[in-house]
Amino acid sequence: MDSDGKLFPDPQSRPHLGSALFASSSGLLFGYDLGLVQGAIHSIKESLELSNTMIDLIVAAAKVGAVFGPFLAGWLMSKMGRRFGMVSGAFFFFIGPIVMAMSQESAGGLDMLLGRFLVGLGIGQCSVVVPAYLGETTPASCRGFVVELYEVSLVFGMILSSAVDYALSGLKNDWRWMVGVPTIPGFLLMIGPWFLPESPRWLVMKSREKEALEVLHKIRHAPGEVVGDRSTAEVENELLEIWSDVKRLEASEGEVTGRAGGASRPGQQVITRRPSQLATGVLAGGAGEEPSGAPLEDNAEDGPGRQEKVGILAKGRAWYKELFYGPEKNAVRTALGLAVFNQFSGSTAVTNYAVEVLREIGLEDNKKGILLSSGISFAKLIGIVASMFLVDGVCGRRPLLIGGGLGMSACMVLLTVGIEVKSIPLVITAESLYMLSFAVSWAGIFWVLMSEIFSMRVKAVAVSLATSVLFAGGAVANILYHVLLKKGGPLFGLFFALVSLSSAAYVYVFVPETKGKSLKEVQMMFQNLGPRGLLGPRALEPQEGQRLIGDGAAKSSNSI
């Protein structure tokens, strides 16, 4: 924001708001699904005569579907484009609610289970595609602001679901309406992406540079048009940067998969396609000249640039070695640990089973339970907004994560007391404060760290893996939360209090502060962590070790 109070003073720094708002609105459906279950689950159980075990599986099914969604999204958005990835995710948001709304008692809950799984596929896909699309179509000056729209719209989806559940509660077959409402926005989200510009980065990956240039003009509000392949210098420079980044990434990934098939050697940059040449020389030094950097090879079927195809299993083994034994193994293990703690602290289960907890302590009015539990969604909204100002400000990542873990642990103890004494105000207060603690820390900072700790070499694969582990942990945690709730006793809340406390300890040991550091500095910090994390000695790079040895020898020589 400049001195005149303008958020985007430079026209070229403004995001393409139509694209940003529409793409981030998929988070609305994600949030709606998170909040939907709390109001509908009891009616579903009674109407379809389902057991507690089947209810647990139905609630967890969305997270199970979301485990596979990121990998499906990665393949679709690479082959078909970011827009198609969003359309595919919206299709599952459209068809899943229809399957759930048509569920019959004779199916024993299997149709409801299938519907929830399909919705989960949409959740998993959109959680990868939408942030990628927003990041690739937004100027760097406002990228963080726009990507945060996805998380904010998710919270508004939770609030909307509470309002819809409250309005529909008490109607005949109210649960069918509750689960079926997302069909309408799902249909709109399935149609809308075709009216959005495609990601310029994906167009460059497919050697469609001229189309990428036209898209950049549109989304950067640049003056003039692309006429005779000529454009403004600012947009040309950005296109060149995108092209160079794509080439570096292709070469980097080629090193990993190439070792599995023998197609390339470490350090050898192999680029197998020649970019389109624009008349202005945006991708070349001049007319008819090749761009500087690595030599380009022909993409003909029998040309010298053809790489050997590497089998899926061989690629999998190569990536496994790269992720868990390569230079970024510490970042990968830290990310997976954060993903597990993020969900096993009970973050989504608190929302999904909020009304069920109230019923356990004597509240029989389902409509009143929905109204009371809506405070959880508002608490999350407050926490997310606060986190946006604190994460890059006075607090940073590490203190917020540690404080959030301690706060969630204390709130789980308070929730246990509330359940034991059957106090509705105490239960609602504990759940709302828990969600506030989670939202201001783990909810958003997890994704911030995912964007910082990996190099582009492994980022796509590592983030997809961490996202899948996140959702898998959520599925298990949801089932465990309900099982312990039904068994009764203080073990219910104390287990999750211990997990939250452990999450704070995990961050204290293994997660260094990344605020204010460049991405290269962040990634080097994780590479230099020893087996005991921040509590042990750093694992020095060979060059740094040699330098320190040399300094020590010089000092010894001078002291004699």
C-alpha positions, 0 to 999 in steps of 0.5 A: 500500500502506498502513501495515498492508501492505494493497495496496487498503485502501479497498474501492472502490479494489480492482480487480474481480480476476476481470475483471482476471485473466481479461482479462489472461490473454490476454497469456498466449497472446500470450507463449506464441506468442512463446516457442512458435516457438523450440521448434517451428520446427525440427521444423516445417521438417523435417516439412513440408520447408520452405525457410528463406524459408518458415520466415522468412515463417511466423515473421513472419506472426504480426507481419503479422497483428498489424499489422491487429489493432489497427485491427480491434480499434478498430472492434469494441470501438467498435461491439460493446463491449470484451467482444466485442473480447476474444471476437473476439481469443480466436477467432483464438487458438482457430482459428489453432492448429487450422489450424497443427496440421492443416498438411500437407506438400502445402500447402507451408507455406501453411496454417501461414502462414495459422494464424500470421496468424490468431494474429497478428490475435488478438495485435493485437486483444488488445494494444489491447482488453485494456489498454483494458478493464483501464484502464476497469474499474479504479480510478485508484488501482491502474490501473497495477498492474492494467494491468501484469498483462497484461505479466506474464502475457505473460512467464509465457506465454513461460515456459509455452511453454518448459515445454510445448515441453520436455515434448512435444519428442521425441514423434511429430509433437511440433510439432503438439501444441506449436502446438495446445495454445493451442486449449484456453485460446483456447476458454476465453478466447472463452467467458469474456468473456461472464461479465465486466461490460462496460466502463462507459465503452462503455455510456455511449458507447451511452447506456446509463447505467443499465447503466453505473451497475450495472456500476460498483457491481459493479466498485467494490464499492460498498455498496448496489444500484441501486434505483429509479435511486438509487445511492451518491454515489461511484459517481454521481460517477464515472459523471458523470466518465465521461459528461463525458469521453466528451462531450469526446472525441466533440467533440474527434474531431468537430473532426478528422473534421468538417473533412473533411466540413464538419460542424463547425468547430474549437472548436464542440462538437457532441453528437448524442445526449441521455443517459438521465436518471437520477432522482437527477440524476447526469447532470443538475442535477435532475429534468427539467434538462439537464446543464451544459456544451454544449447537447445536440441531438436524435438524431432522423434529421432533427433539428438534431443530425444530422451529415453522414456523412464518407467513409472517405477524407476521414476518413483525410486529415483524420487524416493531417493532424492526426497529422503536421501538427497540434499533436501531430505531435512526439509522433506522430513520436516514438512511431513512432520508438520503435516501430521501434527497439523491434522492430528492435533484435531483441527478439522475434527473440532469443526466436523464434530462440534454439534456432536460434542454438544449432543454428547453433553445433553443438547438435543436441539440440532438447530441450536447446536448449529448456531452455537458452533458457528462461533468456531468458524468466526474464530477461525476467520479472526485467526486467519486475518491476524496471521496475515499481519503477524507472520511477516511482522513482529512474530514470524513463523516459529513463535506463532507455531510454538504459541499456537501448539501451546494454545491448542493444547491448553484449549483441549484440556479446557474442552475435556473439562467442559465435557466432563462437567457438561457445560455448553458455554465452556465447550463452545469457548474451548472449541472457539479458542482452540480454532483461534489458536490453530488459525493464527498459527498452523492453518496458514503458516504450514502453507507458507513454509511449504512455499519456502523450504523446498527448491524448485528442483523438488518442490512440486513432488514434495508439496504434493506428498506433504499435502497428501500426508496432511489429508491422510492424517486428517482422515485418521484423526477424524475417526480417532476423535469421534471414537474417543468422544463416544468412549467418554472420559478425559482421554478424549481431549487429553490425547489431542492436548498431548499431540498439540503440545508435541507439535510445539516441541517439534517446531522448537527442535526442527523448524528454524525461523524463516522470516525475512530470509531469502528462499536460498537462505531458508533452504540452506538452513534446512540442508545444514540441520543435524540429526538433532535439529536446532539442538545439535551441531549443524551439518556443514557443507564441505566448502564451509568445513574446509574454510573453518579448518583453514581459519583454525589452522591460520589462528594456530600458526599465528599463536606460536 
